[in-house]
Amino acid sequence: MLRSILLLAVLTAPTRAFLAPSLPAGNVGARAPASSAACASRVSRTAGVSSARMVASAEELASFRSDATADIRKMVEAGRLAGLKQDLLLLSDEAKRGLKSPEGSELHTKIVEIVEELEKFNPTPNPLESSDINGEWTLRWTTSRSIIGAGKPFFLRPDSKRPILQTIDVPTLTAKNVDPRKFLWKKYENSVNAELKPLSDSKVAVQFVKFNLFNEKISIKAPERAKGELDTTFLSPTLRISRGDRGNLFVLTKE
């Protein structure tokens, strides 16, 4: 009986040592709360990371939506501008540079409405600072009756089969208007040279300096009173709209 008790004591001792090799009495149960706290901390950290990711995803989605909306708006605006430009040039050709669209006519009203709509979306608010304004421009439509020869006999008007041209060179502050003419079978050009003086980012004072007749075979100095102002209210690489100080409108294109 005693031997059985002693054997039982020897067999059970190592088991107790393995289960709690270094814990003093009274501390065995202290680890449980620590383990629970650690688990809670890990869960909290995981939840925090998930929340941060959700916030980041929401912000990214909002940014994406904003960018997409801006891109769509730009595409719609570009499409609208392209349509307005096309309509303007078609009507300008129908108006024969303005000869068939006198003030008060339906055609005149339609063209002016399109011009005013395009001016609201001017892509170049500072035309004189843009290289797009330089170069040779073709007059497509104007309200200036004198330029297109309205009310004059056909042989005193600009040649309808050749373009009325305007060359602008902002770096040298010069401009030149070329007026094609035809008398019987003889073709020639009249032109005028001008000097420009910036008045704002879009407007220039125009001082005409020399009139050239019959392909510059005759040149006449322009009088001091031969001057005006020109304000560019719409400018793109291929289309320009300008307003003169006397209320005239000019629609020009460039290749």
C-alpha positions as a Markdown table, in Angstrom:
| # | Residue | x | y | z |
|---|---|---|---|---|
| 1 | Met | 0.0 | 0.0 | 0.0 |
| 2 | Leu | 2.8 | 2.4 | 0.9 |
| 3 | Arg | 4.7 | 1.5 | -2.2 |
| 4 | Ser | 1.7 | 2.3 | -4.4 |
| 5 | Ile | 1.3 | 5.7 | -2.8 |
| 6 | Leu | 5.0 | 6.5 | -3.3 |
| 7 | Leu | 4.9 | 5.4 | -7.0 |
| 8 | Leu | 1.8 | 7.5 | -7.6 |
| 9 | Ala | 3.7 | 10.6 | -6.2 |
| 10 | Val | 6.7 | 10.0 | -8.4 |
| 11 | Leu | 4.6 | 9.6 | -11.5 |
| 12 | Thr | 2.5 | 12.8 | -11.0 |
| 13 | Ala | 5.3 | 15.2 | -10.0 |
| 14 | Pro | 6.8 | 15.7 | -13.6 |
| 15 | Thr | 3.3 | 16.4 | -15.0 |
| 16 | Arg | 2.8 | 19.3 | -12.6 |
| 17 | Ala | 6.3 | 20.6 | -13.4 |
| 18 | Phe | 5.6 | 20.5 | -17.1 |
| 19 | Leu | 2.2 | 22.3 | -16.8 |
| 20 | Ala | 3.6 | 25.2 | -14.7 |
| 21 | Pro | 7.4 | 25.0 | -14.6 |
| 22 | Ser | 8.2 | 28.4 | -13.2 |
| 23 | Leu | 5.0 | 30.0 | -12.0 |
| 24 | Pro | 4.9 | 30.7 | -8.3 |
| 25 | Ala | 1.8 | 29.8 | -6.4 |
| 26 | Gly | -1.0 | 32.3 | -6.7 |
| 27 | Asn | 0.1 | 33.6 | -10.2 |
| 28 | Val | -1.2 | 30.8 | -12.4 |
| 29 | Gly | -4.5 | 32.5 | -13.1 |
| 30 | Ala | -3.0 | 36.0 | -13.7 |
| 31 | Arg | -2.1 | 35.2 | -17.4 |
| 32 | Ala | -5.7 | 34.8 | -18.5 |
| 33 | Pro | -6.6 | 38.5 | -18.3 |
| 34 | Ala | -3.3 | 39.4 | -20.1 |
| 35 | Ser | -4.2 | 37.1 | -23.0 |
| 36 | Ser | -7.7 | 38.6 | -23.2 |
| 37 | Ala | -6.3 | 42.1 | -23.4 |
| 38 | Ala | -3.8 | 41.2 | -26.1 |
| 39 | Cys | -6.6 | 39.6 | -28.1 |
| 40 | Ala | -8.8 | 42.7 | -27.7 |
| 41 | Ser | -5.8 | 44.9 | -28.8 |
| 42 | Arg | -5.3 | 42.8 | -31.9 |
| 43 | Val | -9.0 | 43.0 | -32.8 |
| 44 | Ser | -9.0 | 46.7 | -32.2 |
| 45 | Arg | -6.0 | 47.2 | -34.4 |
| 46 | Thr | -7.5 | 45.1 | -37.1 |
| 47 | Ala | -10.8 | 47.0 | -36.9 |
| 48 | Gly | -8.8 | 50.3 | -37.1 |
| 49 | Val | -6.9 | 49.2 | -40.2 |
| 50 | Ser | -10.2 | 48.1 | -41.9 |
| 51 | Ser | -11.8 | 51.4 | -41.1 |
| 52 | Ala | -8.9 | 53.4 | -42.4 |
| 53 | Arg | -9.0 | 51.3 | -45.6 |
| 54 | Met | -12.7 | 52.0 | -46.0 |
| 55 | Val | -12.1 | 55.7 | -45.5 |
| 56 | Ala | -9.3 | 55.7 | -48.0 |
| 57 | Ser | -11.5 | 53.7 | -50.5 |
| 58 | Ala | -14.3 | 56.2 | -50.1 |
| 59 | Glu | -12.0 | 59.1 | -50.7 |
| 60 | Glu | -10.5 | 57.5 | -53.7 |
| 61 | Leu | -14.0 | 56.8 | -55.1 |
| 62 | Ala | -15.0 | 60.4 | -54.5 |
| 63 | Ser | -11.9 | 61.6 | -56.2 |
| 64 | Phe | -12.5 | 59.3 | -59.2 |
| 65 | Arg | -16.1 | 60.5 | -59.5 |
| 66 | Ser | -14.9 | 64.1 | -59.4 |
| 67 | Asp | -12.3 | 63.5 | -62.1 |
| 68 | Ala | -14.7 | 61.5 | -64.2 |
| 69 | Thr | -17.3 | 64.3 | -63.9 |
| 70 | Ala | -14.8 | 66.9 | -64.9 |
| 71 | Asp | -13.7 | 64.9 | -67.9 |
| 72 | Ile | -17.3 | 64.3 | -69.0 |
| 73 | Arg | -17.9 | 68.1 | -68.7 |
| 74 | Lys | -14.9 | 68.9 | -70.8 |
| 75 | Met | -16.0 | 66.4 | -73.4 |
| 76 | Val | -19.5 | 67.8 | -73.5 |
| 77 | Glu | -18.1 | 71.4 | -73.7 |
| 78 | Ala | -15.7 | 70.4 | -76.5 |
| 79 | Gly | -18.5 | 68.8 | -78.5 |
| 80 | Arg | -20.7 | 71.8 | -78.0 |
| 81 | Leu | -17.9 | 74.2 | -79.2 |
| 82 | Ala | -17.2 | 72.1 | -82.2 |
| 83 | Gly | -20.9 | 72.1 | -83.1 |
| 84 | Leu | -21.2 | 75.9 | -82.7 |
| 85 | Lys | -18.1 | 76.4 | -84.8 |
| 86 | Gln | -19.4 | 74.3 | -87.6 |
| 87 | Asp | -22.8 | 76.0 | -87.5 |
| 88 | Leu | -21.1 | 79.4 | -87.5 |
| 89 | Leu | -19.0 | 78.7 | -90.6 |
| 90 | Leu | -21.9 | 77.1 | -92.5 |
| 91 | Leu | -24.0 | 80.2 | -91.9 |
| 92 | Ser | -21.1 | 82.5 | -92.7 |
| 93 | Asp | -20.7 | 80.8 | -96.1 |
| 94 | Glu | -24.4 | 81.1 | -96.7 |
| 95 | Ala | -24.2 | 84.8 | -95.9 |
| 96 | Lys | -21.4 | 85.3 | -98.4 |
| 97 | Arg | -19.1 | 87.0 | -95.9 |
| 98 | Gly | -22.1 | 89.2 | -94.8 |
| 99 | Leu | -23.5 | 90.4 | -98.2 |
| 100 | Lys | -26.6 | 88.3 | -97.7 |
| 101 | Ser | -27.1 | 88.9 | -94.0 |
| 102 | Pro | -27.9 | 92.6 | -93.5 |
| 103 | Glu | -28.7 | 93.7 | -90.0 |
| 104 | Gly | -32.2 | 92.7 | -89.0 |
| 105 | Ser | -32.3 | 89.6 | -91.2 |
| 106 | Glu | -32.9 | 86.1 | -89.7 |
| 107 | Leu | -29.5 | 85.0 | -90.9 |
| 108 | His | -27.8 | 87.9 | -89.2 |
| 109 | Thr | -29.6 | 87.2 | -86.0 |
| 110 | Lys | -28.6 | 83.5 | -86.0 |
| 111 | Ile | -24.9 | 84.3 | -86.6 |
| 112 | Val | -24.8 | 86.9 | -83.9 |
| 113 | Glu | -26.4 | 84.4 | -81.4 |
| 114 | Ile | -23.8 | 81.8 | -82.2 |
| 115 | Val | -21.0 | 84.3 | -81.9 |
| 116 | Glu | -22.2 | 85.4 | -78.5 |
| 117 | Glu | -22.5 | 81.8 | -77.3 |
| 118 | Leu | -19.0 | 81.1 | -78.4 |
| 119 | Glu | -17.6 | 84.1 | -76.6 |
| 120 | Lys | -18.9 | 82.7 | -73.3 |
| 121 | Phe | -16.6 | 79.7 | -73.8 |
| 122 | Asn | -13.5 | 81.5 | -75.1 |
| 123 | Pro | -10.7 | 79.0 | -74.5 |
| 124 | Thr | -8.0 | 81.8 | -74.7 |
| 125 | Pro | -8.8 | 84.6 | -72.2 |
| 126 | Asn | -5.5 | 86.4 | -73.0 |
| 127 | Pro | -5.2 | 86.3 | -76.8 |
| 128 | Leu | -2.3 | 88.6 | -77.1 |
| 129 | Glu | -0.2 | 86.3 | -75.0 |
| 130 | Ser | -1.0 | 83.3 | -77.2 |
| 131 | Ser | 0.9 | 82.4 | -80.4 |
| 132 | Asp | -2.4 | 81.2 | -81.9 |
| 133 | Ile | -3.3 | 84.8 | -82.8 |
| 134 | Asn | -0.3 | 85.2 | -85.1 |
| 135 | Gly | -0.5 | 84.2 | -88.8 |
| 136 | Glu | -2.7 | 84.7 | -91.8 |
| 137 | Trp | -6.5 | 84.7 | -91.2 |
| 138 | Thr | -9.3 | 84.5 | -93.7 |
| 139 | Leu | -12.4 | 86.7 | -93.2 |
| 140 | Arg | -15.5 | 84.5 | -93.2 |
| 141 | Trp | -18.1 | 86.9 | -92.0 |
| 142 | Thr | -18.4 | 90.5 | -90.8 |
| 143 | Thr | -21.0 | 93.2 | -90.1 |
| 144 | Ser | -18.7 | 95.9 | -91.7 |
| 145 | Arg | -20.5 | 96.8 | -94.9 |
| 146 | Ser | -17.5 | 98.8 | -96.2 |
| 147 | Ile | -15.1 | 95.9 | -96.0 |
| 148 | Ile | -17.3 | 93.6 | -98.0 |
| 149 | Gly | -18.4 | 96.4 | -100.4 |
| 150 | Ala | -22.1 | 96.1 | -99.6 |
| 151 | Gly | -24.2 | 98.5 | -101.6 |
| 152 | Lys | -21.5 | 98.9 | -104.2 |
| 153 | Pro | -21.4 | 97.6 | -107.8 |
| 154 | Phe | -19.9 | 94.1 | -108.0 |
| 155 | Phe | -16.8 | 95.4 | -109.8 |
| 156 | Leu | -16.0 | 97.6 | -106.8 |
| 157 | Arg | -16.4 | 94.8 | -104.3 |
| 158 | Pro | -13.7 | 92.3 | -103.2 |
| 159 | Asp | -13.4 | 89.3 | -105.5 |
| 160 | Ser | -15.9 | 86.8 | -104.1 |
| 161 | Lys | -13.8 | 83.9 | -105.3 |
| 162 | Arg | -10.7 | 84.9 | -103.4 |
| 163 | Pro | -10.3 | 85.3 | -99.6 |
| 164 | Ile | -10.0 | 88.6 | -97.7 |
| 165 | Leu | -7.0 | 88.1 | -95.6 |
| 166 | Gln | -5.6 | 89.6 | -92.4 |
| 167 | Thr | -2.1 | 88.9 | -91.1 |
| 168 | Ile | -1.3 | 89.6 | -87.5 |
| 169 | Asp | 2.2 | 89.5 | -85.9 |
| 170 | Val | 2.1 | 90.4 | -82.2 |
| 171 | Pro | 5.9 | 90.1 | -81.6 |
| 172 | Thr | 6.4 | 93.0 | -84.1 |
| 173 | Leu | 3.0 | 94.6 | -83.3 |
| 174 | Thr | 2.1 | 94.8 | -87.0 |
| 175 | Ala | -0.9 | 93.8 | -89.1 |
| 176 | Lys | -1.8 | 93.7 | -92.7 |
| 177 | Asn | -5.2 | 93.5 | -94.5 |
| 178 | Val | -5.3 | 92.2 | -98.0 |
| 179 | Asp | -8.4 | 92.9 | -100.2 |
| 180 | Pro | -8.6 | 90.9 | -103.5 |
| 181 | Arg | -10.0 | 92.7 | -106.4 |
| 182 | Lys | -10.9 | 92.0 | -110.0 |
| 183 | Phe | -11.7 | 94.3 | -112.9 |
| 184 | Leu | -12.8 | 92.5 | -116.0 |
| 185 | Trp | -10.2 | 89.8 | -116.4 |
| 186 | Lys | -7.5 | 91.6 | -114.4 |
| 187 | Lys | -6.9 | 90.4 | -110.8 |
| 188 | Tyr | -5.1 | 92.5 | -108.3 |
| 189 | Glu | -4.9 | 93.2 | -104.6 |
| 190 | Asn | -5.3 | 96.3 | -102.4 |
| 191 | Ser | -3.8 | 96.2 | -98.9 |
| 192 | Val | -3.2 | 98.3 | -95.8 |
| 193 | Asn | -0.4 | 98.1 | -93.3 |
| 194 | Ala | -1.0 | 98.8 | -89.6 |
| 195 | Glu | 0.8 | 99.2 | -86.3 |
| 196 | Leu | -0.7 | 97.7 | -83.2 |
| 197 | Lys | -0.6 | 99.0 | -79.6 |
| 198 | Pro | -1.8 | 96.7 | -76.8 |
| 199 | Leu | -4.5 | 98.1 | -74.6 |
| 200 | Ser | -5.3 | 95.0 | -72.6 |
| 201 | Asp | -4.7 | 91.2 | -72.9 |
| 202 | Ser | -7.2 | 91.0 | -75.7 |
| 203 | Lys | -7.5 | 94.5 | -77.2 |
| 204 | Val | -5.2 | 96.5 | -79.5 |
| 205 | Ala | -5.3 | 100.0 | -80.9 |
| 206 | Val | -4.9 | 99.9 | -84.6 |
| 207 | Gln | -3.1 | 102.7 | -86.5 |
| 208 | Phe | -3.1 | 102.4 | -90.2 |
| 209 | Val | 0.1 | 103.6 | -91.7 |
| 210 | Lys | 0.1 | 102.9 | -95.5 |
| 211 | Phe | -2.5 | 102.0 | -98.2 |
| 212 | Asn | -1.2 | 99.9 | -101.1 |
| 213 | Leu | -3.1 | 99.8 | -104.4 |
| 214 | Phe | -2.8 | 97.5 | -107.5 |
| 215 | Asn | -0.4 | 95.0 | -106.0 |
| 216 | Glu | 1.5 | 97.6 | -104.1 |
| 217 | Lys | 2.4 | 99.5 | -107.3 |
| 218 | Ile | 1.0 | 102.6 | -105.6 |
| 219 | Ser | 1.4 | 103.3 | -101.8 |
| 220 | Ile | -0.2 | 106.2 | -100.0 |
| 221 | Lys | 0.6 | 107.2 | -96.4 |
| 222 | Ala | -2.5 | 106.8 | -94.2 |
| 223 | Pro | -3.8 | 109.9 | -92.4 |
| 224 | Glu | -3.5 | 110.1 | -88.6 |
| 225 | Arg | -7.3 | 109.7 | -88.3 |
| 226 | Ala | -7.2 | 106.3 | -89.9 |
| 227 | Lys | -7.2 | 104.3 | -86.7 |
| 228 | Gly | -9.4 | 102.1 | -84.5 |
| 229 | Glu | -9.5 | 99.4 | -82.0 |
| 230 | Leu | -9.9 | 95.6 | -82.2 |
| 231 | Asp | -10.8 | 93.3 | -79.3 |
| 232 | Thr | -10.4 | 89.5 | -79.7 |
| 233 | Thr | -13.3 | 87.9 | -77.9 |
| 234 | Phe | -12.7 | 84.3 | -79.0 |
| 235 | Leu | -9.5 | 82.6 | -80.0 |
| 236 | Ser | -8.7 | 79.0 | -80.9 |
| 237 | Pro | -6.0 | 77.7 | -83.2 |
| 238 | Thr | -8.4 | 77.8 | -86.2 |
| 239 | Leu | -11.1 | 80.4 | -85.3 |
| 240 | Arg | -11.0 | 84.0 | -84.2 |
| 241 | Ile | -13.8 | 86.4 | -83.3 |
| 242 | Ser | -13.1 | 90.1 | -82.9 |
| 243 | Arg | -15.1 | 93.2 | -82.2 |
| 244 | Gly | -14.2 | 96.6 | -83.5 |
| 245 | Asp | -14.6 | 99.9 | -81.7 |
| 246 | Arg | -17.5 | 100.9 | -84.0 |
| 247 | Gly | -19.5 | 97.8 | -83.1 |
| 248 | Asn | -18.5 | 95.6 | -86.0 |
| 249 | Leu | -18.1 | 91.9 | -85.7 |
| 250 | Phe | -15.4 | 89.8 | -87.5 |
| 251 | Val | -15.3 | 86.0 | -87.8 |
| 252 | Leu | -12.0 | 84.7 | -89.2 |
| 253 | Thr | -10.4 | 81.2 | -89.7 |
| 254 | Lys | -6.9 | 80.0 | -90.0 |
| 255 | Glu | -5.6 | 76.7 | -91.5 |
